Amino acid sequence: MIHLVKEIREAVPFCLTLFFNTGEVVRVDMEGKLREWSVSRTASSGNCWTPIILSRSG
């Protein structure tokens, strides 16, 4: 079975609570990965921590 996100139940800074078509509810905390990417010299995601980029996401 393919697992598809059916609904985003909650969205708080750097964390999503997702409801899948299988009935499973998963909380995804992205803060650690974003911080890891922000220190990488090759990652363009380092810009994610600038206030301008963060204010556009809301």
PyMOL commands that set and color helices and strands:
alter all, ss='L'
color gray80, all
select helices_A, chain A and resi 31-39+44-49+51-56
alter helices_A, ss='H'
color red, helices_A
select strands_A, chain A and resi 5-12+15-20+25-29
alter strands_A, ss='S'
color yellow, strands_A
deselect
rebuild
show_as cartoon
